[in-house]
């Protein structure tokens, strides 16, 4: 089992939580600013293909949610003492597989839902195009969510900081930013924009 240097994650101390989180939140604010700039730079693409703008909130939100789900599961296992960083840990791999299965399901549903809306509003984007954009973007975001979930959870734990305090802000912000950048990049690539 992974044990933090101090041997314990301590107690619920508001001062310790704030002192650990404030610098982290300042850095995360700067990172999230990047997503806003990326979205602003993609204004022409989103104006031309308005259906993509409909997909943006779900794409960004679900990436962070996938990371939050995995981070929470990893943190719970660490607190219970049932987790090791071991490539042979079947439960660990089952959690990762569940995240990818959920990503595949949600991002397929996103593409189908966007296509259905497109049929009503007369969008030129077909189902195969939307599926390609949604699945490539979504599964790429899922990979990033898994990587950052592991890094944030085990990194915090190793540093003696309670992962419950750090993982969700780190993972959701970083994955949201990468989700936006990846979605815009994949959309531009698929549409030849």
C-alpha positions as CSV (number, residue, x, y, z in Angstrom):
1,X,0.0,0.0,0.0
2,X,1.1,3.6,-0.7
3,X,1.9,5.4,2.5
4,X,2.5,9.2,2.6
5,X,5.7,10.4,4.2
6,X,4.1,11.6,7.4
7,X,2.3,8.2,7.8
8,X,-1.1,9.9,7.9
9,X,-3.1,12.4,6.0
10,X,-4.0,14.2,9.3
11,X,-7.4,15.6,10.2
12,X,-9.8,18.1,8.9
13,X,-7.9,21.3,9.4
14,X,-9.3,24.3,7.5
15,X,-6.0,26.2,7.7
16,X,-4.0,23.4,6.2
17,X,-6.5,22.8,3.5
18,X,-6.6,26.5,2.5
19,X,-2.8,26.8,2.7
20,X,-2.4,23.7,0.4
21,X,-5.2,24.7,-2.0
22,X,-4.8,28.5,-2.5
23,X,-1.5,28.3,-4.6
24,X,-2.9,25.4,-6.5
25,X,-6.1,27.3,-7.3
26,X,-4.2,30.3,-8.5
27,X,-2.2,28.1,-10.9
28,X,-5.4,26.3,-12.0
29,X,-7.1,29.7,-12.7
30,X,-4.3,30.5,-15.1
31,X,-4.7,27.1,-16.8
32,X,-8.4,27.6,-17.2
33,X,-7.8,31.0,-18.8
34,X,-6.1,29.0,-21.7
35,X,-9.4,27.2,-22.4
36,X,-11.2,30.6,-22.7
37,X,-8.6,31.9,-25.1
38,X,-8.8,28.7,-27.1
39,X,-12.6,29.0,-27.3
40,X,-12.4,32.7,-28.4
41,X,-9.9,31.8,-31.1
42,X,-12.3,29.1,-32.4
43,X,-15.1,31.7,-32.8
44,X,-15.1,31.5,-36.6
45,X,-15.3,27.7,-36.6
46,X,-18.1,27.6,-34.0
47,X,-20.0,30.4,-35.9
48,X,-19.7,28.4,-39.2
49,X,-20.7,25.1,-37.6
50,X,-23.1,26.1,-34.8
51,X,-23.8,22.5,-33.9
52,X,-20.3,22.2,-32.5
53,X,-21.0,25.1,-30.1
54,X,-23.9,22.9,-28.8
55,X,-21.5,20.1,-28.1
56,X,-18.9,22.2,-26.3
57,X,-20.4,22.3,-22.8
58,X,-21.1,18.6,-22.7
59,X,-17.6,17.8,-24.1
60,X,-15.9,19.9,-21.6
61,X,-18.1,18.9,-18.6
62,X,-17.9,15.2,-19.2
63,X,-14.1,15.1,-19.5
64,X,-13.8,16.6,-16.0
65,X,-16.5,14.4,-14.7
66,X,-14.7,11.2,-15.9
67,X,-11.5,12.4,-14.2
68,X,-13.4,13.2,-11.0
69,X,-15.1,9.8,-10.9
70,X,-11.8,8.0,-11.3
71,X,-10.0,10.2,-8.8
72,X,-12.7,9.7,-6.2
73,X,-12.5,5.9,-6.6
74,X,-8.7,6.0,-6.4
75,X,-8.8,8.2,-3.3
76,X,-11.4,6.0,-1.6
77,X,-9.3,2.9,-2.2
78,X,-6.2,4.7,-0.8
79,X,-8.1,5.8,2.3
80,X,-9.4,2.2,2.8
81,X,-5.9,0.8,2.3
82,X,-7.0,-1.4,-0.5
83,X,-4.9,0.1,-3.3
84,X,-1.4,-0.4,-4.5
85,X,0.2,1.1,-7.5
86,X,0.5,-2.3,-9.2
87,X,-0.1,-3.2,-12.8
88,X,-1.6,-6.5,-11.7
89,X,-4.3,-4.8,-9.6
90,X,-7.5,-6.0,-11.4
91,X,-9.8,-3.6,-9.6
92,X,-7.7,-0.7,-10.6
93,X,-7.9,-1.7,-14.3
94,X,-11.6,-2.4,-13.9
95,X,-12.0,1.3,-12.8
96,X,-10.0,2.5,-15.8
97,X,-12.0,0.3,-18.2
98,X,-15.3,1.6,-16.6
99,X,-14.1,5.2,-17.4
100,X,-13.4,4.3,-21.0
101,X,-16.7,2.5,-21.3
102,X,-18.6,5.5,-19.9
103,X,-16.6,7.8,-22.2
104,X,-17.5,5.7,-25.3
105,X,-21.2,5.7,-24.3
106,X,-21.5,9.3,-23.4
107,X,-19.6,10.7,-26.3
108,X,-21.5,8.5,-28.7
109,X,-24.8,9.8,-27.2
110,X,-23.4,13.3,-27.5
111,X,-22.8,12.9,-31.3
112,X,-26.2,11.3,-31.8
113,X,-28.0,14.0,-29.8
114,X,-26.1,16.7,-31.7
115,X,-27.0,15.1,-35.0
116,X,-30.7,14.9,-34.0
117,X,-30.6,18.6,-33.1
118,X,-28.9,19.2,-36.5
119,X,-31.7,17.5,-38.3
120,X,-34.2,19.9,-36.7
121,X,-32.1,23.1,-37.4
122,X,-30.7,22.0,-40.8
123,X,-27.0,21.5,-39.9
124,X,-24.7,20.4,-42.7
125,X,-22.8,18.0,-40.4
126,X,-23.6,14.4,-40.8
127,X,-23.7,11.7,-38.1
128,X,-20.4,10.1,-39.2
129,X,-18.6,13.4,-38.9
130,X,-20.1,14.2,-35.5
131,X,-19.3,10.6,-34.3
132,X,-15.7,11.0,-35.5
133,X,-15.3,14.4,-33.8
134,X,-17.0,13.3,-30.6
135,X,-15.3,9.9,-30.2
136,X,-11.8,11.0,-31.1
137,X,-12.1,14.0,-28.8
138,X,-13.9,12.2,-26.0
139,X,-11.6,9.2,-25.9
140,X,-8.6,11.4,-26.0
141,X,-10.0,13.4,-23.1
142,X,-10.6,10.1,-21.3
143,X,-6.9,9.2,-21.6
144,X,-5.9,12.5,-20.2
145,X,-8.5,12.1,-17.4
146,X,-7.0,8.8,-16.4
147,X,-3.4,10.0,-16.5
148,X,-4.1,13.1,-14.4
149,X,-6.3,11.2,-12.0
150,X,-3.4,8.9,-11.3
151,X,-0.9,11.7,-11.1
152,X,-3.0,13.9,-8.8
153,X,-4.2,11.1,-6.5
154,X,-1.0,9.3,-6.0
155,X,1.1,12.5,-6.1
156,X,-1.0,14.2,-3.4
157,X,-0.9,11.1,-1.3
158,X,2.8,10.8,-1.6
159,X,3.2,14.4,-0.6
160,X,1.1,13.8,2.5
161,X,-1.8,16.0,1.2
162,X,-5.2,14.5,1.4
163,X,-6.2,13.6,-2.2
164,X,-9.8,14.5,-1.3
165,X,-8.7,18.1,-1.1
166,X,-6.6,18.3,-4.3
167,X,-7.7,15.7,-6.9
168,X,-11.1,17.1,-8.0
169,X,-9.8,20.7,-8.6
170,X,-6.7,19.5,-10.4
171,X,-8.3,16.9,-12.5
172,X,-11.5,18.8,-13.5
173,X,-9.6,22.0,-14.4
174,X,-6.8,20.4,-16.3
175,X,-9.1,17.9,-18.1
176,X,-11.6,20.7,-19.0
177,X,-8.9,22.8,-20.5
178,X,-7.4,19.9,-22.5
179,X,-11.0,18.8,-23.4
180,X,-11.6,22.2,-25.0
181,X,-8.3,22.3,-26.8
182,X,-8.7,18.8,-28.1
183,X,-12.3,19.2,-29.2
184,X,-11.5,22.4,-31.1
185,X,-8.4,20.8,-32.7
186,X,-10.1,17.6,-33.7
187,X,-13.1,19.6,-35.0
188,X,-10.9,21.8,-37.1
189,X,-8.9,18.8,-38.4
190,X,-12.0,16.7,-39.3
191,X,-13.7,19.6,-41.0
192,X,-10.5,20.8,-42.7
193,X,-10.9,24.2,-41.2
